[in-house]
Amino acid sequence: MDIVLSPASDKPIYVQIAEQIAAQILKGDLAGGTTLPPIRTVARQLAVSVITVKKAWEELARAGFIDTVVGRGTFVSCHPPGGLGSKREAIALERLEKDLAFYRELGLTAAELIELVRQVYGE
């Protein structure tokens, strides 16, 4: 589990943690059933409050990425084959809808935006 925090980011630390872990789960870097380290361990490693990590874990649980079993620990949720693909697409679509509103305000056309995406992806 690799997490890099940016104090300069507009996103709260707990959101940064949750988003990075969710991305690792969606990419398959953290497989279903993988045990996550205890909250206190993660807090110590990242030099953040236990409450911050607890909020990140709550966000991940609410989104269906992790499950906590009292007395056993926290685990990456197991999803059926293809289940993460649809979850990944739903998350991407939600983010894209928010971002598109901003690009429309800038006056970018769909063709201009697609060209920018191609440039960023290096195609």
N, CA, C and O atoms as a DFTB+ gen file, in Angstrom:
492 C
 N C O
     1  1       0.856      -1.173       0.000
     2  2       0.000       0.000       0.000
     3  2       0.897       1.229       0.000
     4  3       1.655       1.467       0.940
     5  1       0.794       1.999      -1.069
     6  2       1.637       3.170      -1.249
     7  2       0.762       4.415      -1.232
     8  3      -0.141       4.557      -2.056
     9  1       1.032       5.321      -0.288
    10  2       0.236       6.541      -0.159
    11  2       1.185       7.730      -0.074
    12  3       2.112       7.750       0.736
    13  1       0.932       8.721      -0.926
    14  2       1.720       9.952      -0.908
    15  2       0.764      11.106      -0.634
    16  3      -0.174      11.347      -1.393
    17  1       1.015      11.808       0.454
    18  2       0.143      12.917       0.838
    19  2       0.730      14.248       0.398
    20  3       1.944      14.449       0.401
    21  1      -0.169      15.152       0.018
    22  2       0.251      16.491      -0.392
    23  2      -0.440      17.511       0.503
    24  3      -1.636      17.759       0.352
    25  1       0.301      18.101       1.431
    26  2      -0.296      19.120       2.296
    27  2      -0.796      20.333       1.510
    28  3      -1.670      21.057       1.986
    29  1      -0.253      20.562       0.317
    30  2      -0.649      21.712      -0.496
    31  2      -1.934      21.451      -1.282
    32  3      -2.487      22.371      -1.886
    33  1      -2.408      20.214      -1.278
    34  2      -3.611      19.866      -2.037
    35  2      -4.853      20.519      -1.435
    36  3      -4.924      20.769      -0.232
    37  1      -5.833      20.789      -2.305
    38  2      -7.113      21.311      -1.841
    39  2      -7.931      20.224      -1.142
    40  3      -8.859      20.524      -0.390
    41  1      -7.583      18.969      -1.395
    42  2      -8.333      17.848      -0.821
    43  2      -7.874      17.582       0.607
    44  3      -6.678      17.624       0.897
    45  1      -8.824      17.309       1.500
    46  2      -8.442      16.941       2.865
    47  2      -7.581      15.672       2.850
    48  3      -7.677      14.859       1.931
    49  1      -6.752      15.516       3.865
    50  2      -5.835      14.378       3.947
    51  2      -6.606      13.056       3.905
    52  3      -6.180      12.128       3.220
    53  1      -7.731      12.948       4.622
    54  2      -8.463      11.692       4.645
    55  2      -8.986      11.321       3.254
    56  3      -9.064      10.142       2.909
    57  1      -9.346      12.342       2.455
    58  2      -9.809      12.096       1.087
    59  2      -8.640      11.611       0.233
    60  3      -8.802      10.693      -0.570
    61  1      -7.469      12.216       0.397
    62  2      -6.295      11.776      -0.348
    63  2      -5.992      10.303      -0.051
    64  3      -5.702       9.525      -0.960
    65  1      -6.062       9.938       1.216
    66  2      -5.796       8.550       1.613
    67  2      -6.832       7.627       0.981
    68  3      -6.479       6.628       0.354
    69  1      -8.097       7.958       1.144
    70  2      -9.178       7.108       0.625
    71  2      -9.087       6.967      -0.890
    72  3      -9.230       5.864      -1.417
    73  1      -8.853       8.068      -1.594
    74  2      -8.792       8.012      -3.052
    75  2      -7.619       7.169      -3.536
    76  3      -7.751       6.425      -4.508
    77  1      -6.479       7.278      -2.872
    78  2      -5.318       6.510      -3.307
    79  2      -5.500       5.017      -3.050
    80  3      -5.100       4.192      -3.871
    81  1      -6.098       4.669      -1.923
    82  2      -6.349       3.253      -1.655
    83  2      -7.400       2.723      -2.621
    84  3      -7.249       1.622      -3.151
    85  1      -8.465       3.490      -2.859
    86  2      -9.497       3.068      -3.814
    87  2      -8.887       2.843      -5.191
    88  3      -9.224       1.870      -5.866
    89  1      -7.993       3.731      -5.614
    90  2      -7.347       3.578      -6.918
    91  2      -6.513       2.308      -6.972
    92  3      -6.495       1.619      -7.991
    93  1      -5.828       1.997      -5.892
    94  2      -5.016       0.772      -5.848
    95  2      -5.894      -0.477      -5.901
    96  3      -5.511      -1.488      -6.490
    97  1      -7.055      -0.401      -5.292
    98  2      -8.004      -1.525      -5.344
    99  2      -8.546      -1.664      -6.761
   100  3      -8.595      -2.771      -7.297
   101  1      -8.952      -0.561      -7.369
   102  2      -9.519      -0.592      -8.720
   103  2      -8.512      -1.071      -9.759
   104  3      -8.885      -1.736     -10.725
   105  1      -7.239      -0.737      -9.567
   106  2      -6.198      -1.174     -10.503
   107  2      -5.791      -2.624     -10.266
   108  3      -5.106      -3.223     -11.095
   109  1      -6.212      -3.191      -9.133
   110  2      -5.841      -4.570      -8.831
   111  2      -4.560      -4.688      -8.027
   112  3      -4.082      -5.795      -7.779
   113  1      -3.999      -3.558      -7.618
   114  2      -2.781      -3.597      -6.796
   115  2      -3.078      -4.128      -5.397
   116  3      -2.206      -4.719      -4.759
   117  1      -4.295      -3.921      -4.923
   118  2      -4.749      -4.482      -3.645
   119  2      -5.912      -5.414      -3.960
   120  3      -7.013      -4.961      -4.271
   121  1      -5.666      -6.705      -3.878
   122  2      -6.670      -7.700      -4.255
   123  2      -7.700      -7.899      -3.145
   124  3      -7.446      -7.607      -1.976
   125  1      -8.865      -8.402      -3.542
   126  2      -9.904      -8.731      -2.569
   127  2      -9.363      -9.687      -1.529
   128  3      -8.660     -10.644      -1.852
   129  1      -9.698      -9.420      -0.275
   130  2      -9.238     -10.264       0.822
   131  2      -7.931      -9.810       1.444
   132  3      -7.542     -10.308       2.500
   133  1      -7.246      -8.867       0.801
   134  2      -5.991      -8.354       1.351
   135  2      -6.262      -7.643       2.671
   136  3      -7.186      -6.836       2.774
   137  1      -5.455      -7.946       3.668
   138  2      -5.593      -7.298       4.972
   139  2      -4.912      -5.947       4.941
   140  3      -3.751      -5.833       4.545
   141  1      -5.638      -4.924       5.359
   142  2      -5.048      -3.588       5.464
   143  2      -4.404      -3.442       6.837
   144  3      -4.858      -4.053       7.805
   145  1      -3.356      -2.643       6.926
   146  2      -2.732      -2.425       8.231
   147  2      -3.713      -1.745       9.185
   148  3      -4.645      -1.072       8.745
   149  1      -3.504      -1.919      10.484
   150  2      -4.371      -1.231      11.458
   151  2      -4.304       0.285      11.288
   152  3      -3.298       0.834      10.838
   153  1      -5.389       0.939      11.654
   154  2      -5.483       2.392      11.543
   155  2      -4.321       3.089      12.232
   156  3      -3.741       4.025      11.682
   157  1      -3.979       2.640      13.429
   158  2      -2.886       3.286      14.174
   159  2      -1.549       3.157      13.446
   160  3      -0.740       4.084      13.457
   161  1      -1.324       2.019      12.823
   162  2      -0.081       1.804      12.073
   163  2      -0.017       2.757      10.879
   164  3       1.016       3.384      10.642
   165  1      -1.106       2.868      10.134
   166  2      -1.148       3.756       8.975
   167  2      -0.962       5.204       9.429
   168  3      -0.223       5.965       8.805
   169  1      -1.624       5.573      10.502
   170  2      -1.504       6.941      11.026
   171  2      -0.049       7.249      11.380
   172  3       0.459       8.325      11.062
   173  1       0.609       6.309      12.032
   174  2       2.008       6.502      12.412
   175  2       2.895       6.614      11.164
   176  3       3.754       7.493      11.095
   177  1       2.692       5.736      10.186
   178  2       3.505       5.748       8.964
   179  2       3.337       7.041       8.170
   180  3       4.293       7.556       7.591
   181  1       2.116       7.555       8.153
   182  2       1.842       8.771       7.380
   183  2       2.000      10.049       8.198
   184  3       1.894      11.156       7.670
   185  1       2.252       9.881       9.479
   186  2       2.392      11.017      10.400
   187  2       1.135      11.885      10.394
   188  3       1.200      13.111      10.294
   189  1      -0.017      11.208      10.504
   190  2      -1.299      11.909      10.588
   191  2      -2.064      11.376      11.791
   192  3      -1.657      10.400      12.421
   193  1      -3.160      12.020      12.093
   194  2      -4.005      11.630      13.208
   195  2      -4.715      10.300      12.938
   196  3      -5.052       9.983      11.797
   197  1      -4.932       9.542      13.991
   198  2      -5.711       8.305      13.887
   199  2      -7.117       8.630      13.382
   200  3      -7.697       7.852      12.623
   201  1      -7.661       9.759      13.791
   202  2      -8.998      10.170      13.360
   203  2      -9.030      10.380      11.844
   204  3     -10.024      10.056      11.194
   205  1      -7.958      10.916      11.287
   206  2      -7.878      11.135       9.844
   207  2      -7.942       9.812       9.090
   208  3      -8.682       9.683       8.115
   209  1      -7.171       8.836       9.539
   210  2      -7.173       7.523       8.881
   211  2      -8.517       6.840       9.089
   212  3      -9.024       6.176       8.186
   213  1      -9.096       7.001      10.274
   214  2     -10.409       6.401      10.544
   215  2     -11.454       6.955       9.574
   216  3     -12.291       6.206       9.070
   217  1     -11.409       8.267       9.310
   218  2     -12.344       8.873       8.349
   219  2     -12.125       8.303       6.946
   220  3     -13.085       8.063       6.213
   221  1     -10.864       8.088       6.578
   222  2     -10.565       7.505       5.262
   223  2     -11.132       6.091       5.181
   224  3     -11.714       5.711       4.164
   225  1     -10.965       5.311       6.248
   226  2     -11.486       3.933       6.283
   227  2     -13.012       3.951       6.186
   228  3     -13.605       3.112       5.508
   229  1     -13.644       4.912       6.866
   230  2     -15.108       5.024       6.800
   231  2     -15.569       5.337       5.386
   232  3     -16.564       4.779       4.924
   233  1     -14.856       6.224       4.692
   234  2     -15.195       6.552       3.296
   235  2     -15.053       5.322       2.405
   236  3     -15.909       5.049       1.563
   237  1     -13.972       4.591       2.598
   238  2     -13.735       3.385       1.798
   239  2     -14.802       2.326       2.064
   240  3     -15.255       1.651       1.140
   241  1     -15.200       2.185       3.317
   242  2     -16.244       1.210       3.660
   243  2     -17.579       1.637       3.065
   244  3     -18.317       0.807       2.533
   245  1     -17.893       2.922       3.152
   246  2     -19.142       3.439       2.615
   247  2     -19.220       3.215       1.099
   248  3     -20.298       2.972       0.557
   249  1     -18.078       3.298       0.426
   250  2     -18.032       3.113      -1.027
   251  2     -17.936       1.631      -1.416
   252  3     -17.946       1.295      -2.600
   253  1     -17.845       0.756      -0.422
   254  2     -17.807      -0.680      -0.709
   255  2     -16.442      -1.222      -1.062
   256  3     -16.341      -2.311      -1.628
   257  1     -15.381      -0.488      -0.740
   258  2     -14.033      -0.950      -1.065
   259  2     -13.416      -1.826       0.025
   260  3     -12.597      -2.696      -0.269
   261  1     -13.804      -1.602       1.272
   262  2     -13.221      -2.374       2.371
   263  2     -14.314      -2.839       3.325
   264  3     -15.412      -2.284       3.371
   265  1     -13.972      -3.883       4.089
   266  2     -14.854      -4.416       5.128
   267  2     -14.040      -4.556       6.400
   268  3     -12.887      -4.986       6.366
   269  1     -14.642      -4.192       7.518
   270  2     -13.983      -4.360       8.805
   271  2     -14.713      -5.442       9.583
   272  3     -15.937      -5.421       9.712
   273  1     -13.942      -6.381      10.096
   274  2     -14.493      -7.451      10.919
   275  2     -13.931      -7.247      12.320
   276  3     -12.722      -7.333      12.531
   277  1     -14.815      -6.977      13.272
   278  2     -14.391      -6.700      14.634
   279  2     -13.544      -7.857      15.158
   280  3     -13.938      -9.022      15.093
   281  1     -12.383      -7.505      15.672
   282  2     -11.485      -8.504      16.236
   283  2     -10.589      -9.182      15.215
   284  3      -9.667      -9.904      15.594
   285  1     -10.835      -8.969      13.933
   286  2     -10.015      -9.616      12.898
   287  2      -9.259      -8.619      12.045
   288  3      -8.154      -8.915      11.589
   289  1      -9.828      -7.440      11.817
   290  2      -9.133      -6.436      11.025
   291  2      -9.966      -5.890       9.886
   292  3     -11.177      -6.102       9.810
   293  1      -9.286      -5.184       9.005
   294  2      -9.926      -4.562       7.848
   295  2      -9.362      -5.185       6.585
   296  3      -8.151      -5.354       6.447
   297  1     -10.256      -5.527       5.665
   298  2      -9.879      -6.255       4.463
   299  2     -10.436      -5.556       3.223
   300  3     -11.474      -4.896       3.274
   301  1      -9.719      -5.718       2.110
   302  2     -10.235      -5.255       0.830
   303  2     -11.433      -6.117       0.488
   304  3     -11.352      -7.344       0.555
   305  1     -12.540      -5.495       0.124
   306  2     -13.762      -6.227      -0.217
   307  2     -13.522      -7.102      -1.444
   308  3     -12.800      -6.723      -2.367
   309  1     -14.140      -8.275      -1.432
   310  2     -14.075      -9.165      -2.583
   311  2     -15.229      -8.805      -3.520
   312  3     -16.373      -8.663      -3.089
   313  1     -14.915      -8.663      -4.784
   314  2     -15.925      -8.319      -5.789
   315  2     -15.977      -9.424      -6.831
   316  3     -14.963     -10.064      -7.110
   317  1     -17.154      -9.652      -7.410
   318  2     -17.244     -10.670      -8.462
   319  2     -16.426     -10.245      -9.675
   320  3     -16.160      -9.057      -9.858
   321  1     -16.022     -11.212     -10.511
   322  2     -15.265     -10.850     -11.711
   323  2     -16.006      -9.778     -12.518
   324  3     -17.199      -9.910     -12.793
   325  1     -15.303      -8.742     -12.883
   326  2     -15.900      -7.647     -13.641
   327  2     -16.594      -6.624     -12.764
   328  3     -16.960      -5.551     -13.243
   329  1     -16.782      -6.933     -11.487
   330  2     -17.478      -6.017     -10.584
   331  2     -16.740      -4.723     -10.365
   332  3     -17.353      -3.661     -10.255
   333  1     -15.415      -4.805     -10.300
   334  2     -14.631      -3.588     -10.098
   335  2     -14.601      -2.728     -11.352
   336  3     -14.487      -1.505     -11.266
   337  1     -14.701      -3.360     -12.513
   338  2     -14.704      -2.600     -13.762
   339  2     -15.881      -1.644     -13.822
   340  3     -15.723      -0.483     -14.198
   341  1     -17.059      -2.123     -13.453
   342  2     -18.232      -1.253     -13.485
   343  2     -18.148      -0.186     -12.401
   344  3     -18.604       0.940     -12.603
   345  1     -17.569      -0.530     -11.253
   346  2     -17.393       0.445     -10.173
   347  2     -16.399       1.519     -10.619
   348  3     -16.602       2.707     -10.369
   349  1     -15.330       1.091     -11.278
   350  2     -14.323       2.025     -11.772
   351  2     -14.943       2.987     -12.783
   352  3     -14.688       4.190     -12.739
   353  1     -15.751       2.457     -13.685
   354  2     -16.407       3.296     -14.692
   355  2     -17.385       4.271     -14.054
   356  3     -17.476       5.422     -14.480
   357  1     -18.117       3.827     -13.039
   358  2     -19.072       4.709     -12.369
   359  2     -18.351       5.862     -11.674
   360  3     -18.813       7.002     -11.717
   361  1     -17.228       5.568     -11.039
   362  2     -16.452       6.610     -10.363
   363  2     -15.885       7.585     -11.384
   364  3     -15.923       8.799     -11.185
   365  1     -15.356       7.040     -12.485
   366  2     -14.788       7.898     -13.530
   367  2     -15.862       8.783     -14.141
   368  3     -15.625       9.963     -14.398
   369  1     -17.035       8.223     -14.373
   370  2     -18.127       8.999     -14.962
   371  2     -18.568      10.125     -14.029
   372  3     -18.820      11.243     -14.478
   373  1     -18.660       9.835     -12.750
   374  2     -19.053      10.859     -11.776
   375  2     -18.043      12.008     -11.759
   376  3     -18.424      13.179     -11.754
   377  1     -16.763      11.665     -11.751
   378  2     -15.712      12.694     -11.740
   379  2     -15.722      13.476     -13.052
   380  3     -15.568      14.698     -13.057
   381  1     -15.904      12.763     -14.160
   382  2     -15.905      13.408     -15.473
   383  2     -17.046      14.412     -15.603
   384  3     -16.864      15.492     -16.164
   385  1     -18.217      14.057     -15.087
   386  2     -19.350      14.973     -15.150
   387  2     -19.053      16.272     -14.413
   388  3     -19.422      17.352     -14.874
   389  1     -18.388      16.166     -13.270
   390  2     -18.023      17.369     -12.512
   391  2     -16.992      18.197     -13.273
   392  3     -17.103      19.420     -13.358
   393  1     -15.987      17.516     -13.827
   394  2     -14.931      18.222     -14.548
   395  2     -15.444      18.869     -15.828
   396  3     -15.006      19.961     -16.193
   397  1     -16.370      18.200     -16.511
   398  2     -16.894      18.744     -17.761
   399  2     -17.589      20.086     -17.553
   400  3     -17.537      20.954     -18.424
   401  1     -18.226      20.256     -16.426
   402  2     -18.875      21.534     -16.140
   403  2     -17.840      22.659     -16.146
   404  3     -18.097      23.747     -16.660
   405  1     -16.688      22.390     -15.579
   406  2     -15.609      23.385     -15.551
   407  2     -15.105      23.680     -16.961
   408  3     -14.912      24.841     -17.322
   409  1     -14.892      22.632     -17.758
   410  2     -14.377      22.820     -19.121
   411  2     -15.385      23.555     -20.003
   412  3     -15.003      24.324     -20.886
   413  1     -16.660      23.317     -19.761
   414  2     -17.692      24.057     -20.506
   415  2     -17.620      25.548     -20.167
   416  3     -17.759      26.405     -21.040
   417  1     -17.400      25.837     -18.884
   418  2     -17.271      27.233     -18.466
   419  2     -16.081      27.906     -19.143
   420  3     -16.109      29.109     -19.401
   421  1     -15.040      27.133     -19.431
   422  2     -13.879      27.671     -20.137
   423  2     -14.152      27.859     -21.624
   424  3     -13.364      28.489     -22.329
   425  1     -15.263      27.314     -22.098
   426  2     -15.631      27.448     -23.500
   427  2     -14.996      26.416     -24.409
   428  3     -14.988      26.591     -25.628
   429  1     -14.455      25.329     -23.836
   430  2     -13.843      24.288     -24.656
   431  2     -14.914      23.437     -25.329
   432  3     -15.919      23.082     -24.714
   433  1     -14.685      23.118     -26.589
   434  2     -15.584      22.197     -27.288
   435  2     -15.171      20.770     -26.955
   436  3     -14.092      20.540     -26.408
   437  1     -16.031      19.816     -27.287
   438  2     -15.710      18.411     -27.053
   439  2     -14.453      18.022     -27.829
   440  3     -13.599      17.302     -27.310
   441  1     -14.337      18.494     -29.069
   442  2     -13.165      18.164     -29.892
   443  2     -11.879      18.720     -29.268
   444  3     -10.847      18.048     -29.261
   445  1     -11.948      19.953     -28.743
   446  2     -10.767      20.544     -28.104
   447  2     -10.389      19.761     -26.847
   448  3      -9.210      19.527     -26.581
   449  1     -11.379      19.368     -26.095
   450  2     -11.121      18.621     -24.872
   451  2     -10.516      17.248     -25.186
   452  3      -9.587      16.803     -24.513
   453  1     -11.046      16.591     -26.203
   454  2     -10.508      15.280     -26.600
   455  2      -9.054      15.427     -27.039
   456  3      -8.219      14.582     -26.718
   457  1      -8.756      16.483     -27.763
   458  2      -7.371      16.715     -28.198
   459  2      -6.458      16.943     -26.993
   460  3      -5.330      16.450     -26.970
   461  1      -6.933      17.682     -25.998
   462  2      -6.146      17.889     -24.788
   463  2      -5.907      16.571     -24.056
   464  3      -4.806      16.321     -23.564
   465  1      -6.920      15.742     -23.987
   466  2      -6.768      14.436     -23.333
   467  2      -5.729      13.600     -24.076
   468  3      -4.887      12.956     -23.450
   469  1      -5.783      13.606     -25.398
   470  2      -4.802      12.852     -26.195
   471  2      -3.372      13.366     -25.929
   472  3      -2.432      12.579     -25.824
   473  1      -3.226      14.680     -25.823
   474  2      -1.902      15.245     -25.534
   475  2      -1.393      14.785     -24.179
   476  3      -0.225      14.423     -24.037
   477  1      -2.272      14.799     -23.179
   478  2      -1.863      14.416     -21.832
   479  2      -1.517      12.924     -21.770
   480  3      -0.556      12.531     -21.110
   481  1      -2.298      12.107     -22.454
   482  2      -2.048      10.670     -22.469
   483  2      -0.884      10.295     -23.381
   484  3      -0.396       9.165     -23.338
   485  1      -0.441      11.241     -24.205
   486  2       0.693      10.974     -25.072
   487  2       0.351      10.205     -26.321
   488  3       1.217       9.543     -26.893
   489  1      -0.889      10.274     -26.761
   490  2      -1.302       9.561     -27.977
   491  2      -1.099      10.425     -29.191
   492  3      -1.389       9.997     -30.308
